[in-house]
Amino acid sequence: MASTQPTIMDDLSSKQVFKKFSYRGLNITELLTKDDKQLAQLFRSRQRRKINRVMPPKYERLLNRLWKVKANCPQGEKPKAIKTHLRNAVVTPKMVQSIVNVYTGKVFASVEIKPSMIGYYLGEFAASKKRISHGKAGVGATKSSKFVPIK
């Protein structure tokens, strides 16, 4: 006896809609066609100011290295990671689909750049401080610790 009612999977697949990326109403291909000055107009004020001022050559070298590694990478594979100390570099559309190892002050944290990261700084994706979780107080630490059973 064949049932003509839709199954749960049919219902879920009809509801799944893949969200297309857009930054300020523009898709990634439109963003890639814009030059630095036009792109800066889309960013927030702090990032716009950084891009409009004269950029030191080290930022251009980072972009060139990322572009070169991405161009030499075979189709369908991830590119080789590039190490950098530039935590204050603004993520641009040219960096998307690259892997950057950002220095945290102790180690290099691997960051895969996705389209949703455009307009943020690289340092925002590599935490420089470790979260501390304190244990319970030891014997003799406080007045109340004398009631903690010793194991």
Secondary structure, DSSP 8 states (H G I E B T S, - for coil): ----S--HHHHHHHH-------BTTB-HHHHHHS-HHHHHTTS-HHHHHHHHS---HHHHHHHHHHHHHHHHS-TTS----EEE--TT-B--GGGTT-EEEEE-SSSEEEEE--GGGTTSBGGGGS-SS---------TTSSSGGGGS---
